[in-house]
Amino acid sequence: MPSRIPEKFIDELLLRVDIVEIIDARVPLRKMGKDYKACCPFHEEKTPSFTVSPGKQFYHCFGCGAHGSAIGFLMEYERMSFPEAVEELAGHAGIPVPKEQGEVRAKPDPGVNLVEVLQQASRYYQRQLREHPQASLATEYLKRRGLSGEIAAAFGLGYAPDGWSNLLQALGKDAAAQEALQQAGLLVKKDDSSYYDRFRGRVMFPIHDYRGRIIGFGGRVLQQDEPKYLNSPETPLFHKGSELYGLYQARDAVKREQRVLVVEGYMDVVALAQFGIDYAVATLGTATTREHLERLFRFTPEIIFCFDGDRAGLEAAWRALENALPVLHSGRQIGFLFLPEGEDPDSLVRKEGGAAFSARLRQIIPLPDFFFQTLAQEVDLNRLDGRAKLAELARPLLSKLVPGVLQQMMIERLAELSRLEVRNLSQLLNLKQKRAALKRGSAQDKRRPSLVRMALALLLQQPALARQLPGPAVFAPGEMPGMSLLNQVLQLLQAEPNLNTAAILERFRDSPHQPVLAKLAAWEHPALQQDTRVEFQDVIHRLRVAAYAHEAERLLHKSRLQGLSAVEKADLCRLLDEKHQLEASQDKETWATS
């Protein structure tokens, strides 16, 4: 049975760590009143809307809605799994993480047990590059590509010898080891349940995640075989659509240069690093995804895509542009560098050297320019219908941009080219309708909230209020929306009164209620700024009246239809009497019990 991290430990951990300290180490915070603020690390903004509350031990962005505890922040910002985030915080607090047997509260990272398997495989491949009788095939290939032993060691390059079972025999000592190797993508399982090596006769490029853990491999064939490059398959650890080759090695250089060069192949990254251009990364045989871009923008405000100047390169650049539009907030920049046809970064940097290649970076085409240049080639701007077509082609793409300065400037550029009024283009993009919808949502949020919603918000923001209740405060679910959830929170806090906001939300991490609770934890309704003790007493008092009224109405309705038993009649009399007493009560601090 799998082990899990005890809930009590999670509660204690969230009481001991300081979310302000955890976040400030990654995103510089500034104290504003009782809270801390910064520009949100999860979307681009000029005015800080990312708030960290030391009292609640909770963060919330009023711009994009990101929210959570210190655990949630590490999961989102550092791309950690739940267990990894807990381990990180526990290490920061200097306490060991206990484990217990039972059902897993939060789904564990299924790949954590594969990390050592992949590390062992990497050591094996590197050893083969030094010792295997046929290693000269690989070393001669690397020398022909201009790579030194130092750069090969820096990237952990290795050699998978030709043959069907070299790795299998070296590391697959038993059935469990073979199964682990197969799960790591290193072995392939045949129909008869036997295995063979996935990588054979290839130079091996280990792929690291941002933390430096090996999560997969790429292999470049040495003989005439297909495919030329072979990647690890999708595994619990390896997802091509979110990982970038070389990011772990390049991340310090990327921060130093304040830009990153995105190329297409393993050899491009390694060859560029050989010539001093150490801020390059590569996608793993896939188009650049939004997740790739968000990850890169955490390290730098500028991304430069490098493609061949042929048709395939232009098409790849356009796909990258389309994926970039939704994440291209103000302050972020994307450019495109197109190489001479038939050249790639590897061949060109070896031909002309690092300095000349670096000089080419002054020739990058900014995304807005590439955007309009590409669309303009599809129309005749001298014709009225050609300019109309340009506006129609641009309209759905520009609508993907986050409203802001960049979007407005691109609309103005489109207005120049199409000879349309900026106001008319904005209407075509439905920008006014979007702004009106946001205003309507804001106005609705200022209305007086429901009693249940207010009770939940008060309990989440000040859990100690639950201690004011003299006994179990469980309300009949009735017809009031959210009453069942309120009961759950009340029961949790009365059983464990020391929980803070972050710990409460972590208890509901896998629950469909979690998003609602998170919003209420960050809610800034005016009623929550008053005397919260009095407000809470009033809300509970009114909820009790409503609960009695609902149950009494149910019995009255039944009496009209079919009559009541003697017990039900007595219950009805009691309910009506208690309801009247509550309604007449002027002392809201005298709590009625149900």
N, C-alpha and C positions, 0 to 999 in steps of 0.2 A: 504494500500500500504506500503511495507517495507521501513524502513528508510535507508539512506546511509550516508557515510562519504563524505562531499563535497570535490571535487578535489582541490579547493582553499586551504582548510585546509591541505590536504596532501602536497601540494607544500610548504606552509608556515612551516609545521612541519619539512620537509626535509631541509629547510634553517636554522632552529633554532637548530636542534640536530646535534651533531658532531659524525659522524660514527666512527671516531678513538676512541673516548671515549666509545661508545657503545660496540665496538668489543674488545677493550683492557681490558674491565672489565671481559670478558669471555675468550679471547685468548690473552695472553701477546704479545704486538707488539713492534717492534724495528724500530727506525727511520733509514731509509737508503735513503739519498738524499732528494727529496721532498716528498717521500711516506713513508709508514710504511710497514714492512714485518713480516711474521711469517710462521711457518710450518702450512700447511693447516689443519683446523679442520675437513675437510670433507674427507680427505684421508691421509694415512700415507706417510710421506716423510722425508728425512734427510736434504735436501737443501731447504730453504724457497722459495716457489713460490707463496705464498698467499700475495697479495699486497692490501693495503688499501690506497686510494687516498683522502686526505683531500680536495683537490681542486675540485675533481669531486663528492665527498661524495659517493664513489662507491668502492666496493671490487671486486677483480677478482683473481682467482687462475689459473696460467698458466700451472699447472699440470693436474688438473681434470676438469677445465672449470667452476667451481662454480663462480657465480657472482651475484651482485645485490646491492640494496640500504640498508640502515639501517633496513628498513622494511623487505626486503628480507632476510637479515641475521638472524633476529629474527625468521622469519618463518621457515628457514632451520635449524638453530642451536638449537633453543628452541622448535621447532615443534609447533609453534603458528599458528593460523589462521590469515588471513589478518587483521580483526578487532582487534584481540588480540594484534598483533604486533603494530598497530597504538595506541591502548590504552596504551600499555607499554611505547612507546616513548613519548606519550603525558604526561603521568604521570612523566616521567623523566624530561621533559621540564617544568612541572608545569602548563600545560594549559589543559582546558577541551576539550573533543571531541564533536563538534557540530554534529547534525544529520539533514538531510533534507529528504523530501519525494520524491520518484521517483524510477526509476529502479536502482538496485544495480550495482555499477560500478565493484566491485570485489565480487565474490560470498561469501556471509557471511558464518560463521560457523553455520550450521543448528542446532547444538547441544547446543548453548550457553544458550538457554532458558530452557534446561533440567537440568542444573547444580543444580539449587535450588530444583527441583523436587527430584533428587537423594539424595541431602543432607537431605531433609525432610524425605525421606524413611529411610535413615541411622539412623536418630534420632529416628524414630518410632521403627525400629528393635532393637536398643540399649535399648530403654525404655521397650520393651517387654521382653528382657533378664532379666531385673530387676523386672518387675512388673506382668507379665502374670501368671495366675494360673498354667500353664503347663511349666513355664520357668525352673523348676527343671530338666526336661528332657535334656535341653541344658546345664545347668550349671554342672550337674553331668557328662555329656559326656565330657565337657571340663576339668573337674577335673581328670577324668580317663585318659585323654591324657596328664596330667601333667602340664596344663596351669594355671597360676595364674591370679587373677583378674587384676593385673597391666598390664600383657602382653595382656590380652583380651581388656583392655581399650586402650592400645597403638595402637592396630590394629583396633579398632572400631568394634569388633565383636558384633553381635546381634542375634536375634531370630525371625524367621518368624513362627508364630503359625500355627498349623494345621487348615485347613478350607479354603474355597474357596473365601472368600471375606473380610478377616480381613483388609488388606491394602486398598482394594477398599473402604470399609466403612470409614476408618480413614482419607484417603487423597483424595478420589475421590468424592468430594462434588458436582460437577456439570459435565456437559458434557465436558467442556474444560479441567478440571482437569483430568478426566478419559482419554481423548485423550493424554494428556501430559504424564501420567503414562504409557500408552501403548507405546508411542514413546520412552520412557526411558527404555522399556523392562521389566517393572514391572508388567504389566497386559497383559493378552492374550485376544484377541478379538474373540468372537465366531461367528458362521455363522449368528446368529440372531442379531448381533451387540452389544450384551451385553458383559460384561467383567468378568474375574475371575483372582485371584492372580496367578502369575507365580510361586512364591516361597511359599511353604507350608511345615510346619513341618521340618524346616532346621535351622542349625546354619549358620548365614550369615556373609560372609567376604566381606566388601566393597573393591572395587578395585579403587585405585587412579591413576591419571596420574602423570607425573613427577612434576607437579606444586602443587600437593596435592588435586586437585579437584576429587570428587567421580564421576566416569564415568560408573560404572557398579557394579555387585555383583556376587559372587559365593556362592552357598548354599550347605552345606553338610547334607545329609538326616540323620534323627535320628532314624527312624523306618526302617523296611525291605521294601525298595522301590528302584526303579530305576529311573533315574541314581543316583549313589551314590553322584556324584558331578554335579551340574547344574550351568552353567554360564549364565549370561545375553546374549541375542542374539545380533547380530550386530545392532548397532544403530548409529545415527549421531555422537555420542560421543565415542562409544566403538567399537574398532576393535581388535579382539583377536590376529591377526597376527602382531600387532605393540606394544601391551602393555605388561607389565611385572608386576606380582603381587609382592608387597613389595618394588619396586624400590624407591618409595617416602620415605618410612621409612628407607631404607638402604643406600640411596645415600651418606650421610655424612660418614658412616662407610666404604663404598666402596672406597671413596676417601682416607680415612685414611689408609686402609689396602692395597690399590693399587691392589685389586683383587676383583672379585665378584664370588660367588658360585651360579650356576644355577641349581635349583632342579625342581621337577615336580609338586608339590602340594602345596596348601595353608597351610596345616598343617605342611608340611616340613619347610616352611619359618618361621611360628610362633613358632614352637617347637625349631628350631635352635636358634631363637632370645631369647627364654626363657633361653637357656643354654649359652648365651653370644656370639653366632655366629650370629652377627647382620648384616652381609653383604651378605645375601642370597636373591635371587629373584626366582620367578617361572614363567614359561610360562603358558598360560591359556588353557591347553588342546590341544595345537597345537605343531607341531614341531618348533624348533627354526628357525626363519626367518632371512634373511639378515637385515631387519629393526631392529629386536631385537638386533642383534649384533652391528650394527652401533650405536644404542642408548647406549648400555653398554660401548662401547669403548670410548664414550665421557667422561665417568667417570673414567675409569681405563684402563691400558694397558694389563691386564690379566683377562681372563675368564676361570673359572673351571666348567666343566659340571659334575654333580653328577648323576649317574645312577645305577640301580640294575645291578649286575653282570651276570644276566641271558641273554638268547638269545634276549629277547625283549629290554633289556637295551643296549646290544651291537648294535642292529640295530638302536635304537634311537640315540646312540652316532655317528654312521656312518652318519646318516642323518644330524646331527648337523655339522659334519666335512665337508660334501659336501657343505652345505650352508655357511660355514665359509671361505672356500678357497678364494672366490673373495674379501673378506674384510681383509684377513690376510696379511697386509702389514708388512714390517720390523718394529720392535719395538712392535708389538702386539703379544701376546702369548695366546694360548689356550691349556688347559690340560683336562684330563678326570680322574675322580675318580670313581672307580667301587666298590660298596658295596657288602658285602657277600650276596649270593643268598637268597631271601626271606626277606631281610631287605630294609627299605627305611630310609631316613635321620631322619624322625620323630621317628620311632621305635628304631633306633640304638642310637641316641643321648640320648634318655630316658634310654636305657639299659646301656650304658657305660659312659655317661656324656660328658660334653662339651670339657674337656681337651683331653680325649682319641679320640673324634671325630676329633678335630683340628689336632691331631697328624697324623691322616690318610691323611691329606692334603699333607704330605711329600711324599706320595706314588703316587701322580698323574702321569699320563702318558702323556708326551707332545704330541701335535698333530702330529708332524712328526713321532714319534715313533709308535703311534697308527696307523697312516696311513700305514706305511710299514709292521708292524706286521699283520695287517688285510689282506692286499693284499698278503703277503707271505704265509698265510694259504691257499690260493686258488691255489697255484702252487707248483711244485716240483723244487726247486732251483738247484737240482743236475742234472737236465736235461736241455739241450740246449733250447728245445721248451718251457720248464717251465719258464726259464729266459726271453725268448722272450714274453711269455704271460704276465709276470709281467710288462715288459716295456709297453706293449699295454694297460694293465689295468690302469697303472699309467699315461700314456700320456695325455688322455683327462682331467684328474683331475689336473695334474700339470699345464696344460695350462691355468687353471682358475686363478692361482696365479698372482698377480701383479708382473711384472718383477722387480727383485731386488735381494737382498742378500739371502733372505729365499728361493726363487725359485731356485736360483743357487745352494745353499747348498743341497736342496732336489734332484735336478738333479744329483749332485755329489754322493749322497747316493744311488740313483737309479742306477747310473753307477757302483758302487761297487757291488751291489746285482746282477745286470744283466750281469756284466762283459762286458759292452759296453763302448766305448769311450764317454766322456762327450760331445765332439764336435758332434758326431753322434746323441746323444740324443737331443741336442739342435736343430738340424736340424729336427728331428722328431716332435719336439714341435713347429716348424715354428717360432722360436724366431728370426732368422735372417730376415725372410720375414717381421715380424712385425716391427723390427727396421728399415728396409729399407723403409717400408711404411711411418713411422714417419718422416724419413729424406726427402722423396719426398714431404710430406705435408709441411714441413718446408721450402723447397726450393721454392715451388710454392707460399708460402706466401710472399716471398721477391720480386716477380715480381711487375712491375709497376701496381698499382691498376687502376680500372676504375675511370672515373671522378666522377660518381655518388657516388661510394663507398668512394672516398676521401672526397667529399663534406660532406657526412653524418658523417664520422669520425671526421672531423674538427668541425662540428657543435655540435656533441655530447661531444667532449672533451673540446671545448671552446665555449659554447653557445653564449657568448657575440659577437662573430663574426657576428651573424645575424644582429646586429645593424648597421653594415657597409653598408648594402643594403639601397639605398635611397628610395625604395618603394616596393610594393609587388613583390616578386621574385618568381613567379609561372611559371614553365616551362611546355610546352605542353608535355604530357606523352610520345608521340612518340614511338619509338621502343627501347629506351635505358632502360635496366632492372633497376628497382629501382627508376625510375623517379617519380612515383606516391608517393612512400614513402618519397622521398626527399621533394616533395611539402608539404606533411603533416607536416614534421618536421619544414620546413621553415615557414609555416603558423602558427604553434603552437608558435614558438619563436618570430615571429613578433607580435603576439597577446599578448604574455606573455613573455617579454624579460628578466625577472629576474629568470627564471627557471634555476636550475643547472642540471648537468648530471643525478643525481639520480631522480630528479623530472620528467625529460623527460622520462626516462625509466619506471617510475611508471605509466605514462600516457598510456604506451603501454603494461602494465602488461598482459592484457587478449588478446593481439593481436598476431597473428602468426609472426609478424615482430619483437617481443621482443628479441628472441635469436640472430637475426642478429644484431640488434642495440646494444645489450650488448657486442657482440664480437668487434664491431667497437669502442665502448666506451673504451675498454681495449687494442685496437690494438696499436702496437708499431712499425709501419712502419717508416723507416728512413725519409720519406718525411714529417712526422708529427713532426719531431724534428727540422725542419727549422723555418724560420720566418713565423709563421702560418697566419699572416695577409696578407702577400704577396702571400703565397700559396693559401689562400682562394680566394683572388681576381683573381688569375690566373685560378683556377678551375671554378669559376663562369663565368669568361670571356669565357673560352673554352666551357662550357656548353651552353652558349648563342649562340655561333657560331654554335655548333652542332644542337641546336634546330632550328635556322633559316635555316641551310642547309637541315635538315630533311624535314621541311615544304615546302621549295622551291623545293626540289626533288620530293615531292609528287605532287605538282602542275605541274612541268615539265612532269612528267610521265603521268598525266591526259591529258595534252595538246597534247601529242603524240598520245594518244588513241582516244580521243573524242573532244579535243579542250576545251577552257576555256571561261567562260563568261567575260564580260567587267570588272566586279568587281574582279573576280579571276585574270585576267591579271594585274590589278592594284596592287593587293596583291602580285603577283609574283615579279613585278618590285620593290615594296617596300622592300620585303624580301631580294632580291638579293642585293639591294643597302645597306641595313643595315648590311647584312652579310659582304659585302666588306669593309664597314667602320670599323666594328669590327676587321676584320682580319688585316686591315692596321693600326689600332690604336696602338700606342706605349705607351700611358698613360693608364696603366691598372687600375688606381685609378679613371678614369672617367667612371662611371658605365652607361651602356646602359639600357634603360627600354624597356620592351617588349610591 
